Amino acid sequence: MTDARERWFPEDPPPSARRTRKHALAEELRGLIGDVLMLDVEAVGEAQLAEVEERIALARKAFAGLPDVREVGLHLAGDDASLFERSPLSGRANALAAPLTLEFDGARTLGHATYGEVYEGPPGLVHGGYVVAAFDDLLGVAQAASGVAGLTGTLEVRLRRGTPLHRRIDYEAGVLEQRGRKVVAWGTSYLDGEVLAEATGVFIEPRGGHPARLLIDPARNPR
C-alpha cells in the first residue's frame, strides 16, 4: 500500500455497529429522495401532503443538538473524513451517492454501482453528467496507486453505450504512467462484461502536496 493511499484513501475497515447504523440512515434518505421525486403531487391529498411535510421536519429536528463532525472539522474527523464515507459519488454516509462502491485489488481499483431513477437522464439511462462524475471519483482514487495524490487536471470520457438504470455497473481503473507530480489514470465501465464507457484522466499534485496534507499533517505533527 502506497503512502498516498494510506493518507488520502485509507484502508476500508469493517464498520462499527454505530457506523453501520449511520449507513442505514443514509440508505433510508436515498429512498426518501426517490419517494419525493416520484410523488404525484397533484394527486395527493392536502392533509396527506401536510403530514409528510411535518414528519420530515420532525426528522430534521431529531438531529438538532447531536454531535456534528464540523465542530472538529470534517477533514480531521477520523473515519468520517474518509472518501469512503463522504464522497458525493461513493460515500456510504452520503445520501446523494449512488453509492459507487470502490475497493483496491493490488494496483487496480474496482467498483460497482446500481443507479436508480434519481440519476436518470435519457429514459432508462443514467444522466451523462453522473457517468462522467463517477469516472472522476473512480480515477481520483485509482491514481493514488502511483504514490502521488493529485487533483483532476483533465478528464476525457468516451461514452460508447448508454448506462442503464437498475442494473449493476462494474468499474475497473488503474494507473497508466506517473511523471513527477503528474499521474495519468484509466478507467472502464461494464455491463455484463460489455464496455459502456472508457475514461482517461490526468491528475496533478499541487506544489507542496495534496490540499488534504495542509489539513491532516499539522494536526498529526503540530509545530
C-alpha positions in Angstrom: 0.0 0.0 0.0 1.5 3.3 -1.0 1.9 6.4 1.2 -0.7 8.3 -0.9 -3.3 5.6 -0.4 -2.7 5.3 3.3 -3.1 9.1 3.8 -5.8 10.1 1.4 -7.5 6.9 0.5 -7.1 4.8 3.7 -7.9 1.1 4.1 -11.6 0.4 4.5 -12.0 -1.2 7.9 -15.2 -3.1 8.8 -17.7 -0.6 10.1 -18.6 -0.4 13.7 -22.1 -1.2 14.8 -22.9 2.6 15.1 -21.3 3.4 11.7 -23.4 0.6 10.2 -26.5 2.4 11.6 -25.3 5.7 10.0 -25.0 3.9 6.7 -28.5 2.6 7.2 -29.7 6.2 7.8 -28.1 7.3 4.6 -29.8 4.4 2.8 -33.2 5.5 4.2 -32.5 9.0 2.9 -31.7 7.7 -0.5 -35.1 6.0 -0.5 -36.8 9.2 0.7 -35.2 11.2 -2.1 -36.7 8.8 -4.6 -40.1 8.9 -2.9 -40.2 12.7 -3.1 -39.1 12.6 -6.7 -41.8 10.1 -7.7 -44.6 11.7 -5.7 -47.6 12.5 -7.8 -48.1 15.8 -6.0 -51.3 16.8 -7.9 -53.0 13.6 -6.9 -52.1 13.5 -3.2 -54.5 14.9 -0.7 -53.7 18.2 1.1 -53.9 16.5 4.5 -51.5 13.8 3.4 -49.0 16.2 2.0 -49.1 18.3 5.2 -48.5 15.1 7.3 -45.5 14.1 5.1 -44.0 17.6 5.4 -44.5 17.6 9.2 -42.8 14.2 9.6 -39.8 15.2 7.5 -39.5 18.4 9.5 -39.6 16.3 12.8 -36.8 14.1 11.4 -34.6 17.1 10.8 -35.3 18.3 14.3 -34.2 15.0 15.7 -30.6 15.8 14.6 -30.6 19.2 16.5 -28.0 19.1 19.2 -26.4 15.8 18.1 -22.6 15.8 17.8 -21.5 17.2 14.4 -18.2 16.5 12.8 -18.0 20.1 11.6 -17.3 21.0 15.2 -13.8 19.4 14.9 -13.5 19.9 11.2 -14.7 17.3 8.6 -11.3 16.5 7.3 -10.0 15.8 10.9 -12.9 13.7 11.9 -11.3 10.2 11.7 -13.3 7.7 9.7 -15.9 10.3 8.9 -13.3 12.2 6.8 -12.6 9.2 4.6 -13.8 9.4 1.0 -15.4 6.0 1.6 -17.8 7.9 3.9 -18.2 11.4 2.5 -17.7 11.2 -1.3 -20.7 12.6 -3.3 -20.3 9.5 -5.6 -19.1 6.7 -3.4 -19.7 7.9 0.2 -21.7 5.4 2.2 -22.8 8.1 4.6 -23.7 10.5 1.8 -27.3 10.0 0.8 -26.6 11.8 -2.5 -24.2 9.0 -3.6 -25.5 6.0 -5.7 -23.4 4.7 -3.9 -20.5 3.7 -6.1 -18.7 1.0 -4.1 -14.9 1.0 -4.6 -12.2 -1.3 -3.4 -8.5 -1.9 -4.1 -7.2 -5.0 -5.9 -3.5 -4.7 -6.0 -2.6 -1.9 -8.4 -6.2 -1.9 -9.7 -9.3 -0.1 -8.3 -12.6 -2.0 -8.8 -16.1 -0.7 -8.3 -19.7 -1.2 -8.9 -23.0 0.8 -8.7 -26.7 0.4 -9.4 -28.3 3.7 -10.3 -32.0 4.4 -9.7 -34.4 7.0 -11.2 -32.9 9.9 -9.3 -29.9 9.6 -11.6 -31.9 9.4 -14.8 -31.1 11.5 -17.9 -32.5 9.9 -21.1 -35.3 7.5 -20.4 -34.0 4.4 -18.7 -30.4 5.6 -18.7 -28.1 7.3 -16.3 -27.6 11.1 -16.9 -24.3 11.6 -18.7 -23.1 14.0 -16.0 -23.2 11.2 -13.4 -21.5 8.8 -15.8 -18.6 11.3 -16.1 -18.6 12.2 -12.4 -18.4 8.5 -11.4 -15.2 8.2 -13.5 -13.7 11.3 -11.8 -14.3 9.7 -8.5 -13.0 6.3 -9.7 -9.9 7.6 -11.3 -9.2 10.0 -8.5 -9.0 7.1 -6.1 -7.1 4.8 -8.6 -4.4 7.4 -9.2 -3.1 7.1 -5.6 -1.6 3.7 -6.6 1.2 5.8 -8.1 2.2 7.1 -4.7 1.1 10.6 -5.7 -2.3 12.1 -4.8 -3.3 14.9 -7.3 -6.2 16.9 -8.3 -8.1 16.4 -11.6 -6.4 18.3 -14.4 -8.2 16.8 -17.4 -10.8 14.1 -17.7 -11.7 12.5 -21.1 -14.7 10.2 -21.1 -15.9 8.2 -24.1 -19.5 7.1 -23.8 -19.7 4.1 -26.1 -23.2 3.0 -24.9 -25.9 4.2 -22.6 -25.5 3.3 -18.9 -28.8 1.7 -17.9 -30.7 2.2 -14.6 -31.4 -0.6 -12.2 -28.5 -2.8 -13.5 -25.2 -3.4 -11.8 -22.5 -1.4 -13.5 -18.9 -2.7 -12.9 -15.9 -0.4 -13.0 -12.1 -1.0 -13.3 -9.3 1.6 -13.1 -5.6 1.8 -12.8 -2.5 4.0 -13.5 -1.0 4.3 -17.0 2.0 6.4 -16.0 3.4 8.8 -13.4 5.8 11.6 -14.2 6.8 13.8 -11.3 3.7 15.5 -10.0 1.5 14.2 -12.9 -0.4 10.9 -12.9 -2.3 9.5 -15.9 -5.1 7.1 -14.9 -7.5 5.0 -17.0 -10.9 3.6 -16.2 -13.6 1.4 -17.9 -17.3 0.7 -17.0 -19.0 -2.6 -18.0 -22.5 -4.1 -18.1 -22.3 -7.9 -18.0 -18.8 -7.7 -19.5 -19.8 -5.3 -22.3 -17.9 -2.0 -22.3 -20.2 1.0 -21.7 -17.6 3.9 -21.3 -13.9 4.5 -21.1 -12.0 7.3 -19.4 -8.5 8.8 -19.2 -7.6 11.3 -16.6 -4.6 13.5 -15.8 -4.1 14.3 -12.1 -1.6 16.8 -10.9 -0.3 17.1 -7.4 -0.1 20.8 -6.4 3.3 22.1 -5.4 3.5 21.5 -1.7 1.3 18.4 -1.9 -2.3 17.5 -1.9 -4.6 20.0 -0.1 -5.5 17.4 2.4 -1.9 17.4 3.6 -2.3 21.0 4.8 -5.2 19.9 7.0 -4.0 16.5 8.2 -0.3 16.9 8.7 -0.4 19.9 11.0 -3.0 18.0 13.2 -0.8 14.9 13.4 2.5 16.8 13.7 1.9 20.2 15.3 4.8 22.6 15.1 
